[in-house]
C-alpha cells in the first residue's frame, strides 16, 4: 500500500524566492521569479520575518541564519532532487503548474494570479 502525505502552502513570488535561497537553491526550472535586484535587503528581511512568524522558517541559536521548517524543507528537497519537471498548462483555466518528479516523491507549484501555491506529495511504499 502506498501512503501519500500532502501539504499545500501559498506564497508570493518574492516569498518563494526567499525560501529557495534559504534552501540553498540558486537555479530552478520555474515560473518567472523576481530577480535579486528586484528584492532589496530591507524587503528580504521583512519577508523573512513574515515567513518565520508563519512557521515556514525558524531561527535557531545553533545556526548562523534562519533555516527552513520541516515541511518546507521537505518540499524544496523534492524540488532539488527532481529528475524531471513537467509543465502543465490547461487550456482556458489559465493556471500554470510545474510538477517536479524524482527521488521519493513529487512537488507541484502552481501560479495563480499573484501568488504561488506549492504542494508536496511524498510517498512511502509498503506502508
trRosetta pair geometry for C-beta under 8 A, 3 or more apart (Angstrom, degrees):
i j d omega theta_ij theta_ji phi_ij phi_ji
1 126 7.4 59 51 -161 59 9
1 127 6.4 -88 85 89 91 36
2 123 5.1 2 -175 -170 103 129
2 124 7.5 156 -152 68 60 40
2 125 5.7 -29 -101 -104 82 60
2 127 7.7 53 -139 53 23 74
3 123 6.2 155 73 -148 51 71
3 124 5.4 -11 53 50 105 88
3 127 4.6 -42 -8 88 127 110
4 121 5.7 -16 -162 -163 102 99
4 122 7.7 142 -151 70 53 37
4 123 5.5 -29 -94 -91 59 94
5 120 7.7 -12 104 110 89 90
5 121 7.0 159 73 -148 52 47
5 122 5.2 -16 53 57 105 85
5 123 7.4 178 13 -83 76 43
6 119 6.2 -4 -164 -174 90 110
6 120 7.2 167 -143 81 43 52
6 121 5.2 -4 -98 -99 81 83
7 71 5.3 -143 173 -162 171 119
7 74 7.9 86 30 79 141 123
7 75 7.0 -102 77 -67 119 114
7 119 6.5 169 83 -149 48 62
7 120 5.2 3 51 47 98 94
8 117 6.3 -4 -171 -177 101 100
8 118 7.2 160 -153 85 52 44
8 119 4.5 -19 -98 -95 75 93
9 56 7.2 102 -151 -105 144 123
9 71 7.6 137 -51 129 130 121
9 72 7.1 27 -33 -93 171 90
9 75 7.3 -76 19 -55 130 169
9 117 7.2 159 82 -157 42 54
9 118 5.0 -16 62 61 94 92
9 119 7.5 168 19 -80 66 45
10 115 5.2 17 -175 162 101 131
10 116 7.1 159 -154 82 54 46
10 117 5.3 -24 -98 -100 75 71
10 118 7.8 172 -86 19 27 71
11 15 3.9 -136 -168 90 101 119
11 16 4.5 131 108 -57 134 82
11 19 6.8 -64 -130 -5 166 137
11 115 6.7 155 80 -164 27 84
11 116 5.2 -21 68 62 81 96
11 118 6.7 5 14 0 110 114
12 15 4.6 98 49 4 77 102
12 16 7.0 -140 91 -5 41 86
12 47 7.9 -107 59 -130 118 118
12 114 6.7 -13 -130 144 86 87
12 115 5.8 -64 -92 -112 50 70
12 116 7.2 85 -175 13 10 87
13 16 5.6 -55 -151 36 32 114
13 17 6.4 38 149 -23 64 104
13 31 7.4 -101 -116 94 112 117
13 33 5.4 -179 -177 -135 104 69
13 34 5.6 121 121 -13 115 94
13 114 7.6 -91 -11 -178 100 63
13 115 8.0 -145 -32 -126 65 29
13 116 6.1 104 -82 -24 58 116
14 17 5.4 -48 -149 32 35 117
14 18 6.7 38 151 -19 64 100
14 34 5.5 4 -87 24 79 143
14 38 7.8 -121 -99 113 106 103
14 39 5.8 153 -143 -99 107 120
14 43 7.2 -55 178 147 147 117
14 47 5.8 -121 128 -101 105 154
15 18 5.7 -52 -153 34 35 111
15 19 6.4 34 150 -18 66 105
15 47 5.5 -157 -95 -168 67 114
15 50 7.3 -78 -108 89 115 120
15 51 6.2 152 -153 -73 100 111
16 19 5.6 -53 -148 37 34 112
16 20 6.4 38 152 -22 65 103
16 33 6.7 -118 91 -123 111 122
16 109 7.9 81 -142 -139 146 131
16 116 5.2 12 -51 48 146 147
16 118 7.3 141 -114 -40 113 132
17 20 5.7 -49 -148 33 31 113
17 21 6.5 34 151 -20 62 105
17 33 5.2 145 -79 174 105 126
17 34 5.8 -74 -40 55 158 92
17 39 6.5 -164 102 -40 144 159
18 21 5.6 -54 -153 34 32 115
18 22 6.5 32 151 -17 66 104
18 39 7.8 -164 -64 -173 88 153
18 44 6.1 158 -101 -151 111 79
18 47 4.9 -179 -33 115 157 126
18 48 5.7 -149 -175 -74 140 77
18 51 6.4 -158 104 -22 132 151
19 22 5.6 -52 -147 37 34 111
19 23 6.2 27 154 -13 66 110
19 51 6.8 -176 -73 -136 91 151
19 56 6.7 -58 -100 151 119 124
19 57 7.4 -146 -107 -61 77 110
19 68 6.7 77 -156 -107 84 111
19 72 6.0 -104 -153 180 125 130
19 76 6.7 -157 148 -68 101 136
20 23 5.7 -64 -148 44 30 108
20 25 4.4 -83 -168 72 85 106
20 26 7.8 141 146 -80 105 24
20 28 6.3 -99 -139 -13 138 144
20 33 7.9 -4 12 -157 152 170
20 76 6.9 175 -108 -131 54 127
21 24 7.8 46 178 -66 30 22
21 25 7.5 -89 -66 56 23 65
21 26 7.8 59 -109 -91 61 64
22 48 7.9 136 -62 -121 125 103
22 57 6.0 -95 -141 -113 170 124
22 65 7.5 -152 -126 127 83 115
22 66 6.2 -47 -126 96 127 93
22 67 6.8 146 178 -142 111 27
22 68 5.3 137 122 -57 120 88
23 68 5.6 30 -79 -41 84 144
23 72 7.7 -126 -68 139 119 93
23 73 6.9 168 -110 -120 101 59
23 76 3.9 -82 -131 144 161 156
23 77 7.7 -139 -158 -55 121 58
23 80 7.1 -145 152 -51 118 125
24 80 8.0 32 82 -103 91 141
25 28 5.5 41 158 -56 121 115
25 76 6.3 -137 -18 -172 136 112
25 79 6.9 2 -106 105 161 119
25 80 5.9 -128 -89 -87 113 97
28 79 6.6 5 -135 161 123 122
29 85 4.5 167 82 62 137 168
29 98 6.9 -171 117 -163 90 143
30 33 6.0 20 103 -31 131 113
30 98 6.4 -142 -124 36 49 165
30 109 6.7 -7 -137 73 92 159
31 96 6.6 126 -93 94 112 129
31 98 7.1 -149 -38 -14 78 128
31 109 7.1 -132 -7 123 105 126
31 111 4.7 100 -83 -61 161 140
31 116 7.2 -166 36 -101 139 118
34 38 4.1 -117 -175 81 106 134
34 39 5.7 106 118 -40 130 103
35 38 5.0 101 57 0 70 101
35 39 7.8 -162 96 4 43 88
36 39 6.0 -73 -153 46 39 100
39 43 5.6 -128 -159 87 66 120
39 44 5.3 84 156 -66 107 95
39 47 7.8 -39 -154 5 119 146
40 43 5.1 88 57 14 74 103
40 44 7.0 -138 98 -8 35 92
41 44 5.7 -58 -147 36 29 113
41 45 6.4 28 157 -19 65 105
42 45 5.9 -55 -150 35 30 110
42 46 6.4 30 151 -18 63 107
43 46 5.5 -54 -148 38 34 114
43 47 6.2 35 153 -19 67 104
44 47 5.8 -53 -147 37 30 110
44 48 6.2 32 153 -20 64 108
45 48 5.6 -54 -145 38 30 113
45 49 6.3 37 153 -23 64 104
46 49 5.7 -50 -149 32 30 115
46 50 6.7 30 152 -17 62 104
47 50 5.7 -56 -153 36 33 112
47 51 6.4 33 150 -19 66 105
48 51 5.6 -53 -147 36 33 112
48 52 6.4 35 153 -19 66 103
48 57 6.5 -53 -161 63 75 157
48 66 6.3 160 -173 25 115 154
49 52 5.8 -54 -149 35 30 111
49 53 6.4 31 152 -19 64 106
50 53 5.6 -53 -146 36 32 112
50 54 6.3 21 157 -10 66 110
51 54 5.9 -61 -144 44 30 105
51 56 4.4 -76 -170 68 87 112
51 57 4.6 49 123 9 110 111
51 66 8.0 115 92 143 113 154
52 55 7.8 50 179 -66 30 20
52 56 7.5 -89 -70 56 24 68
52 57 4.9 -58 -80 79 67 92
52 58 6.8 124 -134 -100 84 24
52 59 6.1 20 -136 -24 137 98
52 66 6.2 -100 -82 -130 113 143
55 58 7.9 14 -153 -71 49 84
55 69 5.8 50 155 -79 69 154
56 68 7.2 -40 159 -149 67 70
56 69 5.4 -112 -157 7 26 120
56 71 7.8 -79 -125 73 65 102
56 72 5.0 76 -164 -43 82 149
57 66 4.6 45 161 157 119 127
57 67 6.7 163 -160 83 77 30
57 68 5.8 -53 -107 -108 71 39
57 69 6.3 -106 -75 -27 20 80
57 72 7.3 -53 -66 60 62 153
58 66 6.4 159 76 -159 33 83
58 67 5.6 -24 61 64 88 82
58 68 7.7 22 16 118 84 11
58 69 5.9 108 -27 -83 101 69
59 63 7.7 -148 -163 66 44 112
59 66 5.2 -51 -85 -100 67 85
60 63 4.3 68 68 12 103 108
60 66 7.9 119 9 -130 72 44
60 67 6.2 -6 7 14 118 118
63 66 7.3 94 108 -113 132 12
63 67 5.4 -95 -145 -33 173 113
67 73 7.6 8 159 -76 90 126
68 72 4.5 -127 -172 94 107 105
68 73 4.0 144 101 -67 121 83
68 76 6.5 -105 -128 26 171 136
69 72 4.9 78 54 19 84 102
69 73 6.5 -148 87 -10 36 93
70 73 5.7 -59 -143 39 24 114
70 74 6.3 27 157 -22 62 107
71 74 5.8 -55 -151 33 28 112
71 75 6.6 29 151 -19 63 105
71 120 7.2 177 -177 35 76 140
72 75 5.5 -49 -148 34 37 115
72 76 6.3 27 157 -10 68 107
73 76 6.1 -60 -143 44 28 102
73 77 6.1 33 155 -24 64 108
74 77 5.7 -52 -143 33 28 114
74 78 6.7 31 154 -20 61 101
74 120 5.7 112 112 160 96 163
74 122 6.7 -75 170 -31 118 146
75 78 6.0 -57 -160 31 30 110
75 79 6.8 26 146 -15 64 105
75 107 5.5 110 -164 -124 70 126
75 118 5.9 77 -177 145 144 123
75 119 7.8 -158 -124 142 117 15
75 120 3.9 -119 -99 -60 80 129
76 79 5.2 -47 -149 36 42 115
76 80 6.1 47 150 -23 69 103
76 107 7.8 89 -82 -113 22 167
77 80 5.5 -49 -143 36 34 114
77 81 6.1 16 162 -5 67 111
77 103 7.8 -145 138 142 85 171
78 81 6.3 -63 -138 47 26 98
78 82 6.5 52 154 -57 60 92
78 100 6.1 127 133 97 86 119
78 102 7.8 149 -169 67 66 74
78 103 6.3 -148 -129 64 60 134
78 104 7.8 -98 -105 65 90 69
78 105 5.2 -60 -117 83 126 101
78 106 6.3 102 177 177 130 10
78 107 4.0 138 101 -35 122 112
78 120 5.7 148 18 -139 147 101
78 122 6.6 -131 -80 -80 132 99
79 82 5.8 -33 -155 -10 30 120
79 100 4.8 91 -116 59 58 176
79 107 5.0 -65 -60 62 77 152
79 109 8.0 42 -99 -35 125 116
81 102 5.6 -151 126 108 76 110
81 103 3.8 54 120 -54 131 138
82 85 6.0 75 132 -67 139 79
82 100 3.6 -88 -84 -180 156 96
82 101 5.8 87 -149 55 96 31
82 102 4.3 139 -144 29 38 118
82 103 6.9 -73 -78 3 40 105
82 106 7.7 70 -108 -132 106 61
82 107 7.0 -98 -63 34 125 101
83 101 6.6 -54 54 99 79 75
83 102 3.6 140 5 -99 82 134
83 103 7.6 161 -18 -24 90 67
84 100 7.5 158 87 -156 52 45
84 101 4.6 -12 65 60 101 103
84 102 6.1 145 19 -47 71 104
85 98 5.7 -1 -176 -176 103 104
85 99 7.0 159 -156 79 52 46
85 100 5.3 -16 -103 -101 81 67
85 101 7.5 -178 -82 18 31 75
86 98 7.0 160 80 -156 46 53
86 99 4.6 -9 56 55 99 99
86 101 6.9 37 -6 -9 105 116
87 96 6.9 -16 -168 -171 94 100
87 97 7.4 152 -159 85 47 51
87 98 5.4 -22 -101 -101 66 78
88 96 7.2 153 81 -161 57 51
88 97 4.3 -11 59 64 106 101
88 98 7.5 -174 18 -81 76 28
88 99 6.6 46 -14 -12 115 106
89 96 5.2 -9 -102 -113 82 84
89 97 7.8 -169 -70 29 43 66
90 93 4.1 24 91 30 123 122
90 94 7.8 -54 78 2 86 25
90 95 6.5 12 39 55 111 80
95 110 6.1 7 173 -170 107 105
95 111 7.1 175 -160 74 61 59
95 112 5.6 -2 -125 -93 104 84
96 110 7.3 162 87 -150 46 56
96 111 5.0 2 61 44 95 108
97 108 6.0 -10 -171 -171 110 102
97 109 6.9 161 -155 84 59 47
97 110 4.8 -18 -102 -99 84 80
97 111 7.8 -160 -79 15 40 69
98 108 7.1 161 83 -154 47 53
98 109 5.0 -2 55 55 95 96
98 110 8.0 -167 22 -73 61 41
99 106 6.0 0 -177 180 93 123
99 107 7.5 162 -157 84 50 43
99 108 5.0 -16 -105 -103 72 84
100 106 6.2 160 82 -161 58 67
100 107 4.5 -3 52 57 112 90
100 108 7.4 -158 19 -73 73 35
100 109 7.7 46 -15 -5 104 94
101 106 5.1 -15 -101 -109 61 104
102 106 7.7 101 21 -96 45 67
104 122 5.9 34 117 -158 91 98
104 123 7.1 -150 164 61 74 58
104 124 7.5 19 180 -87 117 62
105 120 6.9 51 130 178 139 82
105 121 5.8 -168 -174 102 107 54
105 122 3.3 -65 -79 -115 157 62
105 123 5.7 146 -101 12 86 66
106 120 7.9 173 95 -156 46 50
106 121 5.3 -2 65 65 87 96
106 122 7.7 -177 30 -83 47 47
107 118 6.9 -4 -179 -171 101 95
107 119 7.1 170 -158 88 57 50
107 120 5.0 -20 -110 -108 86 70
107 121 7.4 175 -89 26 36 65
108 118 7.1 162 87 -154 55 49
108 119 4.8 -3 58 57 101 95
108 120 7.9 -167 24 -78 68 29
108 121 7.2 29 -4 2 105 105
109 116 5.8 -14 -169 -175 100 114
109 117 7.3 151 -160 80 49 49
109 118 5.0 -15 -106 -102 75 80
110 116 6.8 145 74 -163 48 61
110 117 4.3 -16 61 60 106 98
110 118 7.5 -170 21 -74 72 36
110 119 7.7 26 -4 0 109 100
111 116 5.7 -30 -100 -105 61 77
112 115 6.0 -19 71 70 84 80
112 116 7.5 139 24 -112 71 26
112 117 6.0 24 9 -9 118 110
124 127 4.9 24 101 9 108 131
